[in-house]
């Protein structure tokens, strides 16, 4: 057998091996006698080629011609069949109701393009990729569907001495040396039926009170009027909206802990690039005010919010606190106002309930800014809250007091709203040509009681931080030490000294 003939047979064998079984499915069954090997019944090259899918036949023929040409032998890889999108056919679905959707022959009543929309959307293997911090990303070949899956874990070691703050604070009140998984997040996000229909689901299985943190839909087709609906962080102050995985220090400031609005069931309209000027954003939102994972809607006491952001030097990554890009000067300034009607908790959406069981109306105002340049970053926030008691509850009797049997027993004064102002300033510097960053922060909370009584106490804190970014935010280790001072009769006393060491891995 000549070398040319050998090459021809090899190419045919490769084509047969790469063809799907369906190419042989319609062969006529042969009897055992006919299956006996025989030189006379050996299929020819042309017979084998005809059995291949049409998109492979031409490639094989061309390979044989080039192998027999005087120019020499060439190795040609026969491409696999192109993926085919399955046309939607309800009668072929496995669910029991599909049979009832059988089409009327010759009568087309369905919207144009619906069959293609509901059919298979092939996933191109080249569009399955992994990016640190973003997770695994799967895209359909037509870009109509996307799914990103991400896992993030934070391991925290804390050494605390003293009282860190109010009872609802996320730390014990005594000297503590503990190690725990601070956060574990599973995030699923992407888009469906087009790039402008986006979704996100974020779960924290470690929380005892709930596991679902975010679940919302974004409709972004219109640049200037985009709609978001679901449960998510209200756009109050910048540091709260920044992900806990993108912080410059182990955690957020005391100002954020006191004045933020946190997550809620909400509906808003917004724009990520208002008017297409690459300089402005806005958010107009309304939410229930019930807080995290409390979807019931019992009254019309709502939370109303408006936020505007101005970026004079252009839009950039202003919701991540470190300047990894070592960028040219960038600045983002945000202002927000919110009216909280009928708050049942002392800090609005978070904190303890009013002890008497009543409600309060609150006004919130925020001003914040973030600046980045060549590895240096700075963020500052100013928060203001003032409210008044709307309704006084019935829980005003002290423990053991019965006004019927003991008229001398006095009632407890209703809890005053936490009126006050907070300010924080934070800055960090990413050392050139290294993954090492130093950062510092100062925060101040001041009670305001000139117009109405307040239950807020003065506090201030300082924090110093060291960070090493193995792979930017997705894989980092951070250490910080904080000192908090609490006010007591117009003087400040040591509140707590805290050392924290945290390792984050985001896959």
C-alpha positions as CSV (number, residue, x, y, z in Angstrom):
1,X,0.0,0.0,0.0
2,X,1.4,3.4,-0.9
3,X,2.1,6.1,1.6
4,X,-0.6,8.3,0.0
5,X,-3.1,5.5,0.4
6,X,-2.1,5.1,4.1
7,X,-2.7,8.8,4.7
8,X,-6.1,8.7,3.1
9,X,-7.2,5.8,5.3
10,X,-5.9,7.5,8.4
11,X,-7.8,10.7,7.6
12,X,-11.0,8.7,7.0
13,X,-10.5,6.9,10.4
14,X,-10.1,10.3,12.1
15,X,-13.3,11.6,10.5
16,X,-15.2,8.5,11.5
17,X,-14.0,8.7,15.1
18,X,-15.0,12.4,15.4
19,X,-18.4,11.9,13.8
20,X,-21.4,11.4,16.2
21,X,-23.1,8.1,16.6
22,X,-26.1,9.4,14.8
23,X,-24.1,9.2,11.5
24,X,-24.3,5.4,11.8
25,X,-27.8,5.2,13.3
26,X,-29.7,4.5,10.1
27,X,-27.5,1.7,8.8
28,X,-29.4,-1.4,7.6
29,X,-28.9,-4.2,10.1
30,X,-26.7,-7.0,8.8
31,X,-26.9,-10.7,9.4
32,X,-24.1,-12.5,11.1
33,X,-23.1,-14.0,7.8
34,X,-22.8,-10.6,6.2
35,X,-20.6,-9.4,9.1
36,X,-17.9,-11.9,8.3
37,X,-14.7,-10.2,7.1
38,X,-14.4,-10.2,3.3
39,X,-12.1,-8.3,1.0
40,X,-14.9,-7.9,-1.6
41,X,-17.2,-6.2,0.9
42,X,-14.7,-3.8,2.4
43,X,-16.2,-0.3,2.1
44,X,-14.5,2.1,-0.2
45,X,-13.2,5.5,0.9
46,X,-16.0,7.2,-0.9
47,X,-18.6,5.1,0.9
48,X,-17.1,6.1,4.3
49,X,-17.0,9.7,3.4
50,X,-20.7,9.7,2.4
51,X,-21.5,8.4,5.9
52,X,-20.0,11.5,7.5
53,X,-22.0,14.7,8.4
54,X,-22.1,17.1,5.5
55,X,-19.9,19.7,7.2
56,X,-17.1,17.1,7.5
57,X,-17.3,15.6,4.0
58,X,-15.7,18.5,2.3
59,X,-12.9,18.8,4.8
60,X,-12.0,15.1,4.4
61,X,-12.1,15.3,0.6
62,X,-9.8,18.3,0.6
63,X,-7.4,16.6,3.0
64,X,-7.1,13.6,0.6
65,X,-6.5,15.8,-2.4
66,X,-3.7,17.7,-0.7
67,X,-2.2,14.4,0.6
68,X,-2.0,13.1,-3.0
69,X,-0.7,16.3,-4.5
70,X,3.0,16.7,-5.5
71,X,3.4,19.4,-2.9
72,X,3.8,16.9,-0.1
73,X,1.8,15.7,2.8
74,X,-0.1,18.0,5.1
75,X,-1.9,17.2,8.4
76,X,-5.3,18.6,8.5
77,X,-7.6,18.5,11.6
78,X,-11.1,17.7,10.7
79,X,-13.4,20.1,12.6
80,X,-16.2,18.6,14.8
81,X,-19.8,19.3,13.8
82,X,-21.0,22.8,14.6
83,X,-23.3,22.9,17.6
84,X,-26.9,23.2,16.6
85,X,-29.6,25.1,18.4
86,X,-32.6,22.9,19.1
87,X,-35.9,24.4,17.9
88,X,-38.4,24.7,20.6
89,X,-41.1,22.0,20.5
90,X,-43.4,21.9,23.5
91,X,-44.5,18.3,22.6
92,X,-41.0,17.1,23.2
93,X,-40.7,18.5,26.7
94,X,-40.7,16.1,29.6
95,X,-43.2,17.9,31.9
96,X,-46.8,16.7,31.9
97,X,-48.3,19.9,30.7
98,X,-46.2,20.1,27.5
99,X,-48.5,17.7,25.6
100,X,-51.3,20.2,26.0
101,X,-49.2,22.8,24.1
102,X,-49.2,21.0,20.8
103,X,-49.5,23.5,18.0
104,X,-52.5,23.7,15.6
105,X,-51.2,22.5,12.2
106,X,-50.8,25.4,9.7
107,X,-51.8,28.1,12.2
108,X,-49.1,30.4,13.6
109,X,-50.3,32.4,16.6
110,X,-47.0,32.8,18.4
111,X,-44.8,35.9,18.5
112,X,-42.0,36.1,16.0
113,X,-38.8,34.7,17.4
114,X,-40.4,33.0,20.4
115,X,-39.3,29.5,19.3
116,X,-35.7,30.6,19.0
117,X,-35.9,32.4,22.4
118,X,-37.2,29.3,24.2
119,X,-35.0,26.8,22.4
120,X,-31.5,25.6,23.4
121,X,-28.8,28.3,23.7
122,X,-25.6,26.5,23.1
123,X,-22.7,27.1,25.5
124,X,-19.5,27.6,23.6
125,X,-16.7,26.0,25.6
126,X,-14.5,29.0,24.9
127,X,-16.9,31.1,26.9
128,X,-16.5,29.1,30.1
129,X,-13.8,30.9,32.0
130,X,-12.6,31.6,35.5
131,X,-11.5,35.0,36.8
132,X,-10.2,35.6,40.4
133,X,-12.9,37.4,42.4
134,X,-15.5,36.9,39.7
135,X,-15.7,33.1,39.8
136,X,-16.7,30.7,37.1
137,X,-18.5,32.4,34.2
138,X,-20.6,30.6,31.7
139,X,-22.0,32.3,28.6
140,X,-24.3,31.1,25.9
141,X,-22.9,31.3,22.3
142,X,-25.5,33.9,21.5
143,X,-24.7,36.0,24.6
144,X,-28.3,35.9,25.7
145,X,-27.6,34.1,28.9
146,X,-24.8,34.3,31.5
147,X,-24.2,32.7,34.9
148,X,-21.4,33.6,37.2
149,X,-20.8,31.5,40.3
150,X,-18.5,32.8,43.1
151,X,-17.6,31.7,46.6
152,X,-16.0,34.0,49.2
153,X,-14.9,33.1,52.7
154,X,-13.4,35.3,55.5
155,X,-11.5,33.8,58.5
156,X,-11.2,36.2,61.4
157,X,-9.2,36.1,64.6
158,X,-10.1,38.7,67.2
159,X,-8.5,39.8,70.4
160,X,-10.8,42.3,72.2
161,X,-10.4,44.0,75.5
162,X,-13.3,46.1,76.8
163,X,-16.8,47.0,75.7
164,X,-16.9,47.6,72.0
165,X,-20.2,49.4,71.8
166,X,-24.0,48.9,72.0
167,X,-25.4,45.5,72.8
168,X,-26.3,44.8,69.1
169,X,-22.6,45.1,68.1
170,X,-21.2,42.0,66.5
171,X,-18.6,41.3,69.3
172,X,-18.7,40.1,72.9
173,X,-18.4,42.6,75.8
174,X,-15.4,41.2,77.6
175,X,-11.8,40.2,76.9
176,X,-12.0,37.8,74.0
177,X,-9.7,35.7,72.0
178,X,-11.6,33.9,69.3
179,X,-11.3,32.5,65.8
180,X,-14.3,32.1,63.5
181,X,-15.5,32.2,60.0
182,X,-16.7,35.8,59.8
183,X,-18.4,35.5,56.4
184,X,-19.1,32.8,53.8
185,X,-20.9,33.9,50.7
186,X,-22.2,32.0,47.6
187,X,-23.0,34.4,44.8
188,X,-25.0,33.6,41.6
189,X,-25.4,36.4,39.1
190,X,-25.5,37.2,35.4
191,X,-28.2,37.9,32.8
192,X,-31.1,36.1,31.1
193,X,-32.9,36.7,27.8
194,X,-30.5,39.5,27.0
195,X,-27.6,41.4,28.6
196,X,-29.9,44.1,30.0
197,X,-31.9,41.7,32.2
198,X,-29.5,41.1,35.1
199,X,-30.0,39.2,38.3
200,X,-28.1,38.4,41.6
201,X,-28.6,36.0,44.4
202,X,-26.2,36.1,47.4
203,X,-26.4,33.6,50.2
204,X,-24.6,33.4,53.6
205,X,-25.2,29.9,55.2
206,X,-23.4,30.9,58.4
207,X,-26.1,33.4,59.6
208,X,-28.5,31.9,62.1
209,X,-31.3,34.4,61.3
210,X,-31.3,34.0,57.5
211,X,-29.3,32.7,54.6
212,X,-30.4,35.0,51.8
213,X,-28.8,38.4,51.6
214,X,-29.4,39.8,48.1
215,X,-31.9,38.7,45.5
216,X,-32.8,41.3,42.9
217,X,-33.4,42.0,39.2
218,X,-31.8,44.8,37.2
219,X,-33.4,46.1,34.0
220,X,-30.7,48.2,32.3
221,X,-31.7,48.6,28.7
222,X,-32.4,52.3,29.1
223,X,-29.2,54.1,30.0
224,X,-30.9,56.9,32.0
225,X,-33.8,55.1,33.6
226,X,-32.8,51.6,34.8
227,X,-35.0,49.6,37.2
228,X,-33.9,47.5,40.2
229,X,-36.4,45.4,42.3
230,X,-35.8,43.0,45.1
231,X,-33.7,42.9,48.4
232,X,-30.4,44.7,48.4
233,X,-28.3,47.4,50.1
234,X,-30.1,50.7,50.0
235,X,-27.8,53.4,48.5
236,X,-27.4,55.4,51.6
237,X,-23.7,55.9,52.4
238,X,-20.9,54.7,50.1
239,X,-19.0,52.4,52.5
240,X,-22.1,50.3,53.2
241,X,-22.7,49.7,49.5
242,X,-19.1,48.7,49.0
243,X,-18.8,44.9,49.3
244,X,-17.3,43.6,52.5
245,X,-14.8,41.8,50.2
246,X,-13.5,45.1,48.7
247,X,-12.7,47.0,51.9
248,X,-9.3,48.5,52.8
249,X,-9.5,47.3,56.4
250,X,-11.0,44.3,58.1
251,X,-14.3,46.0,58.5
252,X,-16.3,49.2,58.1
253,X,-16.2,52.3,60.4
254,X,-18.2,53.0,63.6
255,X,-20.0,55.7,61.6
256,X,-21.3,53.2,59.1
257,X,-22.4,50.9,61.9
258,X,-24.5,53.7,63.6
259,X,-26.0,55.5,60.6
260,X,-26.3,53.1,57.7
261,X,-29.7,52.0,56.3
262,X,-28.6,48.5,55.3
263,X,-30.6,46.0,53.2
264,X,-34.3,46.1,52.5
265,X,-37.0,45.1,50.1
266,X,-36.9,47.9,47.6
267,X,-37.8,49.3,44.2
268,X,-35.7,52.0,42.6
269,X,-34.8,53.7,39.3
270,X,-31.2,54.7,38.7
271,X,-28.6,55.4,36.1
272,X,-24.9,54.3,36.1
273,X,-24.1,57.0,33.5
274,X,-26.7,59.6,33.5
275,X,-27.0,61.4,30.1
276,X,-24.0,59.5,28.9
277,X,-21.6,62.2,30.1
278,X,-19.4,59.7,32.0
279,X,-19.7,61.9,35.1
280,X,-23.1,61.4,36.8
281,X,-25.2,58.8,38.6
282,X,-28.5,58.9,40.5
283,X,-30.8,56.6,42.5
284,X,-34.5,57.2,43.4
285,X,-35.7,54.5,45.8
286,X,-38.6,53.4,47.9
287,X,-38.5,50.5,50.4
288,X,-40.6,48.9,53.0
289,X,-38.4,49.7,56.0
290,X,-38.7,46.2,57.5
291,X,-35.1,45.3,57.0
292,X,-33.3,42.2,56.0
293,X,-35.4,39.1,55.1
294,X,-38.7,40.6,56.4
295,X,-40.8,40.6,53.2
296,X,-44.2,41.3,54.8
297,X,-45.9,44.5,54.0
298,X,-48.1,45.5,56.9
299,X,-48.6,49.3,56.4
300,X,-47.6,52.2,54.2
301,X,-44.8,53.5,56.5
302,X,-42.1,53.5,53.9
303,X,-38.5,54.7,53.4
304,X,-37.9,57.2,50.6
305,X,-34.4,57.9,49.3
306,X,-32.7,60.1,46.7
307,X,-28.9,59.9,45.9
308,X,-26.8,61.8,43.4
309,X,-23.1,61.2,42.5
310,X,-20.8,63.4,40.5
311,X,-17.5,62.2,39.1
312,X,-15.7,65.2,37.7
313,X,-12.8,63.2,36.3
314,X,-14.8,60.4,34.8
315,X,-16.4,57.2,36.0
316,X,-14.0,54.7,37.6
317,X,-14.1,51.9,40.2
318,X,-15.3,54.0,43.1
319,X,-16.9,51.2,45.0
320,X,-13.6,49.5,45.8
321,X,-11.5,51.2,48.4
322,X,-7.9,50.4,47.2
323,X,-6.3,51.9,44.1
324,X,-4.9,48.7,42.6
325,X,-4.8,50.3,39.1
326,X,-2.4,53.1,40.4
327,X,-4.7,55.3,38.3
328,X,-4.4,58.9,37.4
329,X,-6.5,61.3,39.7
330,X,-10.1,60.1,40.1
331,X,-12.8,61.6,42.3
332,X,-16.4,60.6,43.2
333,X,-18.7,62.8,45.4
334,X,-22.1,61.5,46.6
335,X,-25.0,63.1,48.5
336,X,-28.1,61.4,49.7
337,X,-31.2,62.1,51.7
338,X,-33.7,59.7,53.1
339,X,-37.0,60.0,55.0
340,X,-37.8,56.9,57.2
341,X,-41.4,56.9,58.2
342,X,-42.5,54.7,61.2
343,X,-39.2,53.2,62.1
344,X,-39.6,50.5,64.8
345,X,-35.9,50.3,65.6
346,X,-33.7,52.9,67.4
347,X,-31.3,53.3,64.5
348,X,-33.9,53.1,61.8
349,X,-33.6,49.9,59.9
350,X,-31.2,48.1,62.2
351,X,-30.5,48.0,66.0
352,X,-32.9,47.2,68.9
353,X,-36.6,47.9,68.9
354,X,-37.8,50.9,70.9
355,X,-38.3,49.6,74.4
356,X,-41.8,51.0,74.7
357,X,-42.8,49.3,71.4
358,X,-43.5,52.5,69.5
359,X,-42.2,54.1,66.3
360,X,-40.3,57.2,65.2
361,X,-39.9,59.2,62.0
362,X,-36.3,59.8,61.0
363,X,-34.5,62.1,58.5
364,X,-31.1,60.9,57.2
365,X,-28.6,62.9,55.2
366,X,-25.2,61.7,53.8
367,X,-22.2,63.3,52.1
368,X,-19.3,61.1,51.0
369,X,-16.3,61.1,48.6
370,X,-13.6,58.9,47.4
371,X,-10.3,59.9,45.8
372,X,-7.7,57.8,44.1
373,X,-4.3,58.5,42.5
374,X,-1.2,56.4,41.9
375,X,-1.9,53.9,44.7
376,X,-3.2,56.4,47.2
377,X,-6.8,56.3,48.1
378,X,-8.9,58.3,50.6
379,X,-12.6,58.0,51.6
380,X,-14.6,60.2,53.8
381,X,-18.3,60.2,55.0
382,X,-20.5,62.6,56.9
383,X,-23.8,61.2,58.2
384,X,-26.7,63.1,59.9
385,X,-29.8,61.7,61.6
386,X,-32.6,63.5,63.4
387,X,-36.0,62.1,64.3
388,X,-39.0,62.3,66.6
389,X,-41.2,59.8,68.3
390,X,-44.3,59.2,66.2
391,X,-46.1,56.7,68.4
392,X,-45.4,55.8,72.0
393,X,-45.9,52.1,72.8
394,X,-47.5,50.5,75.8
395,X,-44.4,48.9,77.2
396,X,-43.5,51.7,79.6
397,X,-43.9,49.9,82.9
398,X,-40.6,48.9,84.6
399,X,-40.1,45.2,85.5
400,X,-42.1,44.3,88.6
401,X,-44.2,47.4,88.4
402,X,-48.0,47.1,88.6
403,X,-49.8,50.5,88.5
404,X,-53.1,48.9,89.7
405,X,-51.7,47.6,93.0
406,X,-48.9,50.2,93.4
407,X,-49.9,53.7,92.2
408,X,-46.6,55.1,93.3
409,X,-44.8,53.1,90.7
410,X,-43.6,55.5,88.0
411,X,-43.7,54.9,84.3
412,X,-40.5,54.5,82.3
413,X,-39.8,57.4,79.9
414,X,-40.1,56.4,76.2
415,X,-36.9,55.8,74.4
416,X,-35.6,58.9,72.7
417,X,-34.5,58.8,69.1
418,X,-30.8,58.5,68.4
419,X,-30.3,62.0,67.0
420,X,-26.7,62.9,66.0
421,X,-24.0,63.3,63.5
422,X,-21.0,61.1,62.5
423,X,-17.9,61.7,60.5
424,X,-15.1,59.4,59.4
425,X,-11.9,59.8,57.3
426,X,-9.9,56.9,56.0
427,X,-6.7,56.8,53.8
428,X,-4.3,54.2,52.5
429,X,-1.2,53.9,50.3
430,X,-0.3,50.9,48.2
431,X,3.5,50.8,48.2
432,X,4.8,50.9,44.6
433,X,5.9,47.6,43.0
434,X,4.6,45.7,46.0
435,X,1.4,44.1,47.3
436,X,1.7,45.9,50.7
437,X,-0.6,48.7,51.9
438,X,-0.8,50.8,55.0
439,X,-4.0,52.5,56.0
440,X,-5.4,54.6,58.9
441,X,-8.9,55.8,59.9
442,X,-10.6,58.1,62.4
443,X,-14.2,58.2,63.3
444,X,-16.4,60.4,65.4
445,X,-20.0,60.2,66.6
446,X,-21.6,63.2,68.3
447,X,-25.1,63.4,69.8
448,X,-27.3,66.3,69.0
449,X,-29.9,67.3,71.6
450,X,-30.5,71.0,71.0
451,X,-34.0,70.5,69.5
452,X,-35.1,67.1,70.9
453,X,-33.8,64.6,73.4
454,X,-31.5,61.9,72.1
455,X,-30.4,58.5,73.3
456,X,-27.2,58.5,71.2
457,X,-23.9,58.7,73.1
458,X,-20.7,60.3,71.9
459,X,-17.9,58.0,70.7
460,X,-14.8,58.2,68.6
461,X,-12.3,55.6,67.3
462,X,-9.0,55.2,65.5
463,X,-7.8,52.3,63.4
464,X,-4.5,51.4,61.9
465,X,-4.2,48.7,59.3
466,X,-1.7,46.6,57.4
467,X,-2.7,44.6,54.3
468,X,-0.9,42.1,52.0
469,X,-2.7,41.4,48.7
470,X,-1.7,38.1,47.3
471,X,-4.2,38.6,44.4
472,X,-5.8,42.0,45.1
473,X,-9.1,41.8,47.0
474,X,-9.9,38.1,46.0
475,X,-7.0,36.7,48.1
476,X,-5.6,38.9,50.9
477,X,-4.6,39.0,54.5
478,X,-5.3,42.1,56.7
479,X,-4.5,43.1,60.2
480,X,-5.8,46.1,62.1
481,X,-5.8,47.5,65.6
482,X,-8.6,49.8,66.9
483,X,-9.2,51.9,69.9
484,X,-12.7,53.1,70.8
485,X,-13.5,55.8,73.4
486,X,-17.0,56.1,74.9
487,X,-18.4,59.3,76.4
488,X,-19.4,59.3,80.0
489,X,-20.6,62.6,81.7
490,X,-18.7,64.8,79.3
491,X,-15.5,62.9,79.4
492,X,-14.2,60.0,77.3
493,X,-13.2,56.7,78.8
494,X,-11.5,53.7,77.2
495,X,-14.2,51.6,75.5
496,X,-12.3,48.8,73.8
497,X,-9.1,47.9,72.2
498,X,-9.3,45.4,69.4
499,X,-6.8,43.5,67.3
500,X,-8.1,41.7,64.2
501,X,-6.4,39.4,61.7
502,X,-8.4,38.3,58.7
503,X,-7.8,36.1,55.7
504,X,-10.1,36.3,52.7
505,X,-10.3,33.9,49.7
506,X,-12.7,34.6,46.9
507,X,-12.9,31.9,44.2
